[in-house]
């Protein structure tokens, strides 16, 4: 199989490392060919803190997935997350030539280039630049102005930036694992490719990916991105609260959270009792299940409130109609949709990845969204049907080259 017909996504998370591989089928469709994962090591809050441990685990995952698929993955699309991720909106405007005032691809690239040149911190670099909508003279809300005539072209864009140090560490980690990076992609943007329906992207939705060490957020409206963020809290914080409150080891607290936990106290029967894991004590401890929920709910509510505080400042939050989409390993909590609906005042649902019409068996579907999303992202950026051709993908590849040059990788 030709390398150009393969797409591989690598998600180096705080809890696990996951790699997915997709190929192009006989009808030009994308087919998920394989997936492998392993416990993460050397990663905290989405940031690599031990290069040797992280690269060793990445190499092991790549070996497994290549064994399953029967071929090399080739260059990887790699996800990036962490509280260093920044999202901002910017605007640019240019005058159209009076001689031939028809808008072409050249004018589009020129106005987007102007809009992206907003001041950002020196340690950050632009990762994605995504046009939201255009305006020609006094006519706004235009998705594609090519072929239109006018004297002035404006664009509003959403820019995602990332720490050059964090991105450089990802590049080096993959390199030490024996592979190469094709593009670095913001995690929630990748995940939304396989979690959101076209209607949800068009009508307005907020995707919340609750990982172990970070929570990633992306707001879609009218088929583009209006807000991105990464919060340095996650499912591990909930587990830590349980471990501390009930005097349990982290492993036992994690199992208790998943099997017996609830994100809403009022939905738990106060008469229901739980037997805590045997820790070699003289008696088995029993607690009301409401006690466990009383530990979980405040932490999850804190995370949702932090997200809501950011979202209410976006210009399109009050137009969201498709609701909240929850995913990630940390979303495996009973009643978490109910809590999300209460906090955001919007309907909420749990989402698992879907890359094609054929279902793929995931060992942990909520934790596979980013890796599979990277596969579809790569496929969409290199197909004739990609959105905003030449802008989205090129910005990401340029970022990788900039980091490589500075770090001399």
Phi, psi and omega in degrees: 000136180293143182298330182291346179261015178242143178223127183233135179240136181236122178247109181263090184265176180284334182258322180210160175248128186229137177232133177237147180232134177234153178228164179269125182281180184297335180261013181083008180275159178271131181237128176283116188266334182183164180206145176215152178212162179207155177303141180281150176212138179081016180231135180218126180059031181081000182250138177284122181247347175218103187297318184296313181296316182295314182293327177296317179291322177297316179300322180294318179295318179297321179297319181293313184290325178291327176294321179291319184278332181085014177206164179288146181289328188080189180303145189253146162272123187243133181278148175230137177213178182129162184285003174277347180292134179233144175232135179212155178254145182218166183224146176220155180213142177224161174267142179266140180305133180285342181285305176234088189273025174274132184282129180240179177303326181297317178293323178300311181296324181293318182286325176294320178299320178293319182293328184280346183277051174268151183292131176228159179303150184296332181272005180250155174223151180292129180257314178225142170232111188241113177299136178265306174197164182244164173223135176244115187055243182263004182261115182254183177068029182267131179276320182220102184272001182300131181093346178280161180244146180177179180254339184220132179241127178240154176216145169247134183231156170252129183246131174249127177243159181217157178294130179294328179293313180297318179293321177298323177295322176297316179300315181292322179299313180294322179297316179293336177279356176095019180228184181232160179257128175273313177209151171256129188231136176298130188308307184293331177294320177293311184299324182296340179296330183246001182250326185264141174278161176304324179294321180292323176292325183280316187274351177104119180207158176240118176265127180240114181255108184265100177270188180288318185247347180219157171240120181258141185228139172218134178252120176255141173204134181052046173066024175211176186259134180244342182203137172223149179198158174224126184251132184281047173225162180187196182299330180294330177293321176296315179299318179297321177298318179294315180300318181289315185291327183250006179055059181235154171294157183300319181298316180292323179294322179296316179296319179296320179299312184289317186277326188235351186284157174220145180272358182227114183300318186293346181265007181254138177287116182297342179276347183284130182250151176239142173260120182286154180305145181289117180249026178079019180276172182284344181213157177274128180280138176235137179226161172287144179296338177293332177296316178296315179296327180292338175276321186285312188303314182299322181291316179294321177297320178301316179297313181295322180293323177298319179293314181299322180300324177285318187293325184295343179272355178277148185289349185243007184300321182284358178258359181295127183241336186271349171092201185256132177245120184254140176205184182094157181302328180287349179275357180280059180234128177302135175072013181294329177296322180297319179294319179299318179296323180291319184285314186269344183069027181227156175293151183224151177214154172273140184234139173242153186292144175222113186260339178205183180292333179275132179286144176244137183278112179258135175292326176220085187300325182291336180265002183258000188296317185292313182298314179290326177296324177296322178298311181292324177302312179299319179296315182292324182289340183244017178253161179295349186256012183293152180276142180049065184302135174084353181257298186302304183294322184294323179299317181294317181293324178296324178297316180300317181295322180296316179296317181299319182294318183290319181274355179056046180281000000 
